[in-house]
């Protein structure tokens, strides 16, 4: 029996997948628990249209991310921190501070701190490389400039 999964099912597939499963598995487990719907010809047509819409949306988001990558590649982000007498910062520069600086300096809003990857912990003034994940498979390599306030 062909079914379309409504939610993720462990060891079977993700939501939205069109699968062939045994009749008993579908009737006794998937359908009663509302994890899937039976794939009738009408539902398959709707599923194909939804897949095409999702693919077009994905392509659009990828193209936007590539454009943003071209715009941001190699740009600098300035962050200042307090330092002691020996020039070492009190604490370290975090991804949250970098995200706030990206919003203030470059107008980028919808970035999570988990999208920012630092090669090392930043505990002193200087220049450091970091990458900003824009989309799966698309990232911009940027420079973090840390100054003493």
N, C-alpha and C positions, 0 to 999 in steps of 0.2 A: 504494500500500500504506500502511496506517495503522500507525504505530509509536509507542511510548512511549519517550521518551528516558530512559536510565538515568544519563547524565551530561551536562554542558554540551557542546554542539557549536557551534563557531564558525560564525557566520552562519546557524545553523539554529534553535537554541533552547536553553532551559535544561532542566536535569534535571527530569523529571516532566511535560514537555509532551507532549500528544497531537498528532501531526502527520501530514499526508498527504505522503508523499514518493514518488518514482518507485521502481518495483520494483527496478531495477538498483542504484540508490543504496543501498537498504535491504539487498539481498542481498549486494552486493559490498563495501560499506563499513561500514554501521552495525551489522549483525548480526554479521559475523565479528570486528569489533573490540570487541564487547560494549558498544557505546555505546547500543544500543536493543534493545527486544524487540518482537516483532510484536504488534499490538493485536487480539487475539482478543476475541470477545464477553465471555468471562469476565474477561479482563485489563482490558477497558474498564469493567466493573462494579466491579472492585477499584479502578481508577484514580479513578472517580467518588466512591467511598466515601472514599478517601484525600484527595481534594480537599475534600470536605465536612468531614472531620476537621481538615484544615489551616486551612480558613476559620473554623471554630468556634474553634480555638486562637488564630488571629490576632485575632479579635474579642475574645476574653477578654483577651489581652495588651494590646490597645489600650484596653479599658475600665479595666484596672488602671493603665495609664500615665496616663490622664486623671484618675483618682482621685488618684494620686501628684502630678500636676501641680497640682491644686487645693490639696493639702496643702503643697506646697513654694513655690508662687508668691509672690514677694516676700520670702521668708525670708532671713535674713542668715547668712553663714558667716564666722566669725572666724579669722583666720590672723595669727600674729605672726612678725616677722622682725627680724634684727639691723640696726641702722642706724649710720651714721657721725655725726660731729659736725654736719654740715649737714642731717641728717634724711633723707638718701637711703639706701635699703636697700642692703646688700651683696648684689649679685646681683638677682634678681627673684623674685616669687612665681610658681610654676609650676602647671600643671594637676595635677601629681602631688600637690603640697601641698594643693591645693583638694580633690582626691579623698579624701585622708587626713582632712582636716577634715570633709568631708561624712559620712564613716563614723563619726568620733568624735562629732560633734555631732548628727547627724540619723539615724544608724543605717543609712545607705545603703551597701551593700556592692558590688554588682555593677556598678560604673560604671568605665568605662575613661577614661583621661585624654583620649582623643580625643572623648569625649562632652561635654567641657567647652569652651565657646567664650568666650574673652575678647575684648572689643572692642579692648583695647590691652595692651601689656606693663605689668606692675605693678612699678614700681621705687621707689615712695614710699608712705608711709602714707596712708590715706584710705579712701574708699568707691568701689567700682567695680562696674559691672554685668557680669554674665556669664550665659550661658544653659547649661542642662544638658539634653542630648538624652535623653529618656526612651524614645522609640519613634519610628520614622519618622513625621514630621509632628507629633509632640508634644514640646514642650520647655517647661521651666520657667525663667522669668526670675528670677534671684536676685541678691543683693547680696553682694559680698565686702568685708569690713571688715578692713583691714590695720592692725595696730598694731605699735609698736616694743617689742621685748622687752628 
